């Protein structure tokens, strides 16, 4: 394969995936804006629900990451029937594992908010929203599986089109159900939850129609493959453990920032939302790296697996590096779209300036993570990410806080960790040992 071919293959997969993730974020922001029109408690309830979903994502990672790696290899080996059988097996597993989580979460919907220290009024709003969301959890599990499986098979464009359609439906249903337009009774925050679940249902319906097409990358093949399911879960267990530890680390890091006061945590949250838009390309190129590396290893094209991953890294570095430059140079402009509070702007500006200059190593981390997962080397990502988060970010931040250092030093520790982790991942990638991992 020539350099232009690598370039085209990466962009073909990465750009639709990046736009799809961008739509995910925009849809969440629109949901929060519309719910925020009800009252502050409703807005806070939806925002807090995202923290609970982070924990549930640990379970989803178990079957998605391993499934991606094995499906990509089967596609590379031109074994489409076996890839489709694995998708069917993973779907059954996802449904089975979602049921107890749904029941537990539905029963404890209000308790989750109370455990997080929410007042009773807020917890009541949270219950009304989260109960409905949890009833639709099986749909959320299947939707995530379908998207990732098609991406691993090399089709990210279909998922983008499906997302555009369902996002419009979600927006329309929000308008009708939350506020009671078009003859509907106003349902408030519960209407937002129903709109979200119905949109997921539409997604899955279209995915099944897509899988029924003869030219689909994967197709409907109702055969349960116990052996391949176990292989996928074996690969995914390291990624799931990594996700669990990462969520715990994130919560502790947020706790440290919260200790600096309301303006500090508000500035961090605003900065994080703005940065999220900047690193969307990173998600897209990580997905491209996962698919292309896995497929090329499956086809025993080891040099192509390295080169496609390398091109994904290079292009992501350019995109995210430029985004970071704008964040570092014009932080106040972006923050002003969210708040006019002086203290919050100051905290968010410090955060954006530091993450702005660290977008290049962050891009490398994103994409190499995706490439290693595509190769099935989830144990490597587990060890690297966990060691980096705890020994270079969480523990140093706790020490700096207790020694009385100002907030900027917490963000500096975070930036240093990003650079070191990016360097370690680059070293691992160049060694190429990940190409020999058995899955």
C-alpha positions in Angstrom: 0.0 0.0 0.0 1.2 3.5 -0.8 1.2 6.6 1.4 -1.8 8.2 -0.3 -3.7 4.9 0.2 -2.9 4.9 4.0 -4.0 8.6 4.1 -7.3 8.0 2.4 -8.1 4.9 4.5 -7.5 6.8 7.7 -9.6 9.8 6.7 -12.4 7.6 5.2 -13.0 6.1 8.7 -11.9 8.9 11.0 -13.9 11.9 9.7 -17.4 10.3 9.9 -16.5 8.9 13.4 -15.3 12.3 14.5 -18.5 14.0 13.3 -20.6 11.3 14.9 -18.9 12.0 18.3 -19.4 15.7 17.8 -23.1 15.2 17.3 -23.2 13.1 20.5 -21.8 16.0 22.4 -24.0 18.6 20.7 -27.1 16.5 21.4 -26.1 16.2 25.1 -25.6 20.0 25.3 -29.0 20.7 23.6 -30.7 18.2 25.9 -29.2 20.1 28.9 -30.2 23.5 27.5 -33.8 22.4 27.0 -34.1 20.7 30.4 -32.4 23.8 31.9 -35.4 25.8 30.7 -37.5 23.9 33.4 -35.3 24.8 36.4 -31.8 24.5 37.8 -32.6 21.2 39.7 -33.7 19.5 36.5 -30.5 20.6 34.8 -28.4 19.4 37.6 -30.2 16.0 37.6 -29.4 15.4 34.0 -25.8 16.5 34.5 -25.4 14.1 37.5 -26.8 11.2 35.5 -23.8 11.4 33.2 -21.6 10.5 36.2 -23.6 7.4 36.8 -23.4 6.5 33.1 -19.6 6.7 33.3 -19.7 3.8 35.8 -22.1 1.8 33.6 -19.7 2.4 30.7 -17.2 0.2 32.5 -19.5 -2.8 31.8 -20.0 -1.8 28.2 -16.3 -1.6 27.7 -16.0 -5.3 28.6 -17.8 -6.6 25.5 -17.2 -3.7 23.1 -13.4 -3.4 23.1 -12.7 -7.1 22.8 -15.5 -7.4 20.2 -13.9 -4.6 18.2 -10.5 -6.3 18.1 -11.8 -9.8 17.1 -14.3 -8.5 14.6 -11.6 -6.3 12.9 -9.4 -9.4 12.6 -12.1 -11.5 11.2 -12.9 -8.8 8.6 -9.1 -8.7 7.7 -9.2 -12.5 7.3 -12.2 -12.2 5.1 -14.3 -14.2 7.5 -17.4 -12.1 7.5 -19.8 -14.8 8.6 -17.7 -15.5 11.7 -17.6 -11.7 12.5 -21.3 -11.5 12.1 -21.8 -14.6 14.4 -19.7 -12.8 17.0 -21.8 -9.7 16.7 -24.9 -11.8 17.4 -23.2 -13.5 20.4 -22.1 -10.1 21.8 -25.7 -8.8 21.3 -27.1 -11.6 23.4 -24.4 -11.1 26.1 -25.2 -7.3 26.1 -28.9 -7.9 26.6 -28.3 -10.5 29.3 -25.9 -8.3 31.3 -28.0 -5.2 30.9 -31.1 -6.8 32.7 -29.7 -7.0 36.3 -28.1 -3.5 35.9 -31.5 -2.1 34.7 -33.4 -3.6 37.6 -30.8 -2.5 40.2 -30.5 1.0 38.8 -34.3 1.4 38.4 -34.8 0.5 42.1 -32.1 2.7 43.3 -32.5 5.7 40.9 -33.3 8.2 43.7 -30.7 6.7 46.1 -27.9 7.3 43.6 -28.5 11.0 43.8 -28.9 10.9 47.6 -25.6 9.0 47.9 -23.9 11.8 45.9 -25.2 14.3 48.4 -28.1 15.7 46.4 -31.0 17.4 48.2 -34.4 15.6 48.2 -35.8 17.9 45.5 -32.9 17.3 43.2 -33.0 13.5 43.9 -36.7 13.5 43.0 -36.0 15.1 39.6 -33.1 12.6 39.2 -35.4 9.7 39.9 -37.9 10.8 37.4 -35.2 11.0 34.7 -33.0 8.1 35.6 -35.7 5.5 36.1 -36.9 5.9 32.5 -33.3 6.1 31.2 -32.5 2.8 32.9 -35.6 1.1 31.5 -34.0 1.8 28.1 -30.6 0.6 29.1 -30.7 -2.6 27.0 -31.3 -0.3 24.0 -28.3 1.8 25.0 -26.1 -1.3 25.3 -27.1 -2.7 21.8 -26.7 0.7 20.2 -23.1 1.1 21.5 -22.3 -2.5 20.3 -23.7 -1.9 16.8 -21.8 1.4 16.3 -18.5 -0.1 17.5 -18.9 -3.3 15.6 -19.6 -1.5 12.3 -16.7 0.8 12.9 -14.4 -2.2 13.5 -15.6 -3.7 10.3 -14.7 -0.4 8.5 -18.0 1.3 8.2 -18.3 4.6 10.2 -20.3 6.5 7.5 -23.5 4.6 8.1 -23.4 5.3 11.8 -23.0 9.0 11.1 -26.1 9.1 9.0 -28.1 7.1 11.6 -26.9 9.6 14.3 -28.0 12.6 12.3 -31.5 11.1 11.8 -31.9 10.1 15.4 -30.5 13.4 16.7 -33.3 15.3 14.8 -35.9 12.9 16.2 -34.5 13.4 19.8 -34.6 17.2 19.4 -38.2 17.1 18.1 -39.4 14.7 20.8 -37.7 16.9 23.4 -39.7 19.9 22.2 -43.0 17.9 22.2 -42.6 15.9 25.4 -40.8 18.2 27.7 -42.9 21.3 27.1 -46.2 19.6 26.0 -46.4 20.9 22.4 -48.3 19.3 19.6 -51.1 18.0 21.7 -48.9 16.2 24.2 -49.1 16.6 27.9 -46.0 18.4 29.3 -43.8 15.7 30.9 -40.9 17.8 32.1 -37.6 16.0 32.8 -39.3 12.6 32.2 -40.0 13.8 28.6 -36.3 14.2 28.0 -35.6 10.7 29.1 -38.4 9.2 26.9 -37.1 11.2 23.9 -33.6 9.8 24.5 -34.7 6.2 24.7 -37.0 6.5 21.7 -34.1 7.9 19.7 -32.0 4.9 20.7 -34.8 2.6 19.6 -34.8 4.3 16.2 -31.0 3.8 16.0 -31.3 0.1 16.6 -34.2 -0.4 14.1 -32.1 1.3 11.4 -29.0 -0.7 12.3 -31.0 -4.0 11.9 -32.3 -2.8 8.5 -28.7 -2.0 7.5 -27.4 -5.4 8.6 -30.1 -7.0 6.4 -28.5 -5.5 3.2 -26.4 -7.8 1.1 -23.6 -5.2 0.8 -23.4 -4.6 4.5 -19.9 -5.0 6.2 -21.7 -7.2 8.8 -25.0 -9.0 8.4 -27.7 -10.8 10.4 -26.3 -14.2 11.1 -28.1 -15.9 14.0 -25.4 -18.3 15.2 -24.1 -18.2 18.8 -20.3 -18.6 19.0 -19.3 -19.4 22.5 -15.6 -19.6 21.7 -15.3 -16.2 20.0 -17.5 -14.6 22.7 -15.0 -15.8 25.4 -12.1 -14.6 23.3 -13.7 -11.1 23.0 -14.4 -11.0 26.8 -10.9 -12.1 27.5 -9.5 -9.2 25.5 -12.1 -6.8 26.9 -11.5 -7.5 30.6 -8.3 -5.5 30.7 -10.0 -2.5 29.0 -12.9 -2.8 31.4 -10.7 -2.8 34.4 -8.7 0.1 33.0 -12.0 2.0 32.5 -13.1 1.3 36.1 -9.8 2.5 37.6 -9.8 5.5 35.3 -13.3 6.5 36.5 -12.2 6.2 40.1 -9.1 8.3 39.3 -11.2 10.9 37.6 -13.6 11.2 40.6 -10.6 11.6 42.9 -9.1 14.3 40.6 -12.4 16.1 40.5 -12.6 15.9 44.3 -9.2 17.6 44.6 -10.3 20.5 42.3 -13.6 20.8 44.1 -11.6 21.4 47.4 -10.4 24.7 45.8 -13.9 26.1 45.8 -16.9 26.5 43.6 -15.2 28.8 41.0 -12.4 26.2 40.6 -14.8 23.3 39.9 -17.0 25.4 37.7 -14.0 26.6 35.7 -12.8 23.0 35.3 -16.2 21.8 34.1 -16.5 24.6 31.6 -12.9 24.0 30.4 -13.6 20.3 30.1 -16.7 20.9 27.9 -14.7 23.2 25.6 -11.8 20.9 25.4 -14.2 18.1 24.5 -15.0 19.8 21.3 -11.3 20.2 20.6 -10.4 16.6 21.0 -13.3 15.1 18.9 -10.9 14.4 16.0 -8.9 12.3 18.4 -11.8 10.0 19.0 -12.4 9.7 15.2 -8.8 8.8 14.5 -8.6 6.4 17.4 -11.6 4.5 15.9 -9.9 4.5 12.5 -6.7 3.1 14.1 -8.6 0.4 15.9 -10.3 -0.8 12.7 -7.4 -0.6 10.3 -4.8 -2.0 12.7 -7.1 -4.9 13.6 -8.0 -5.7 10.0 -4.4 -5.5 8.7 -3.2 -7.8 11.5 -6.0 -10.2 10.7 -4.8 -10.1 7.0 -1.2 -10.6 8.3 -0.2 -7.3 6.7 1.9 -6.2 9.7 3.7 -3.3 8.0 0.3 -1.9 6.8 -1.0 -2.2 10.4 1.9 -0.1 11.6 1.7 2.5 8.8 -2.1 3.0 9.0 -1.8 3.6 12.7 1.1 5.9 12.2 -0.8 8.0 9.6 -3.8 8.2 12.0 -1.4 9.5 14.7 0.1 12.1 12.4 -3.2 13.5 11.1 -4.7 13.5 14.6 -1.7 15.4 15.9 -2.2 18.1 13.2 -5.9 18.5 13.9 -5.7 18.5 17.7 -2.5 20.5 17.7 -4.2 23.3 15.8 -7.3 23.1 18.0 -5.0 23.3 21.1 -3.3 26.4 19.7 -6.7 28.2 19.5 -7.6 27.1 23.1 -4.3 28.4 24.4 -4.4 31.7 22.6 -8.0 32.6 23.0 -9.4 30.9 26.1 -11.5 33.8 27.3 -13.4 33.9 24.0 -14.5 30.3 24.3 -15.3 30.5 28.1 -17.4 33.6 27.5 -19.9 31.5 25.6 -20.7 29.7 28.9 -20.2 32.2 31.8 -19.3 35.8 32.7 -18.2 35.0 36.2 -14.7 36.4 36.7 -13.4 33.7 39.1 -14.7 30.9 36.9 -13.2 32.5 33.8 -9.8 32.8 35.5 -9.8 29.1 36.5 -11.1 27.9 33.2 -8.5 30.0 31.3 -5.6 28.4 33.2 -7.0 25.0 32.4 -7.5 25.7 28.7 -4.1 27.3 28.3 -2.4 24.2 29.8 -4.5 21.6 27.9 -4.1 23.7 24.8 -0.3 23.1 24.8 -0.8 19.4 25.5 -3.1 18.5 22.7 -0.3 16.9 20.7 0.6 14.2 23.3 -3.1 13.8 24.0 -3.7 13.0 20.3 -0.9 10.5 20.4 -2.4 8.9 23.5 -5.9 8.7 22.0 -4.8 7.1 18.7 -2.2 4.7 20.0 -4.7 3.6 22.6 -7.1 2.8 19.7 -4.4 1.1 17.7 -3.3 -1.1 20.6 -6.9 -2.1 21.4 -7.4 -3.0 17.7 -4.4 -5.3 18.0 -5.9 -6.8 21.2 -3.1 -5.4 23.4 -5.4 -4.2 26.1 -3.1 -5.4 28.8 -0.5 -2.9 27.6 -3.0 0.0 27.7 -4.2 -1.1 31.1 -0.8 -1.0 32.7 0.3 2.3 31.0 -2.9 4.2 31.6 -3.4 3.1 35.2 0.2 3.7 36.2 0.2 7.1 34.6 -3.1 8.3 36.1 -2.3 7.3 39.6 1.5 7.9 39.9 1.7 11.0 37.7 -1.7 12.7 38.2 -3.9 11.6 41.2 -1.2 11.1 43.8 0.8 14.2 42.9 -2.4 16.3 42.8 -3.3 15.1 46.3 0.2 15.9 47.6 0.2 19.4 46.0 -3.2 20.1 47.5 -2.3 19.1 51.0 1.0 21.0 50.8 -1.0 24.2 50.0 -0.1 24.7 46.4 -2.4 26.8 44.2 -4.9 25.4 41.7 -2.5 26.1 38.7 -0.1 23.4 40.0 -2.8 20.8 39.9 -3.4 21.6 36.3 0.4 21.6 35.7 0.6 18.1 37.2 -2.1 17.0 34.8 -0.2 18.5 31.8 3.1 16.8 32.8 1.2 13.5 33.1 -0.2 13.9 29.6 3.2 14.6 28.1 4.9 11.6 29.8 2.0 9.2 29.0 2.1 10.3 25.3 5.9 9.6 25.2 5.4 6.2 26.8 2.7 5.2 24.3 4.9 6.4 21.4 7.7 4.2 22.7 5.4 1.2 22.9 4.0 1.8 19.5 7.5 2.0 17.8 8.6 -1.2 19.5 5.8 -3.1 17.6 5.5 -5.8 20.2 1.7 -5.3 20.1 1.6 -6.8 16.6 2.3 -10.2 18.1 -0.4 -10.3 20.7 -2.6 -13.4 20.6 -6.3 -13.0 20.9 
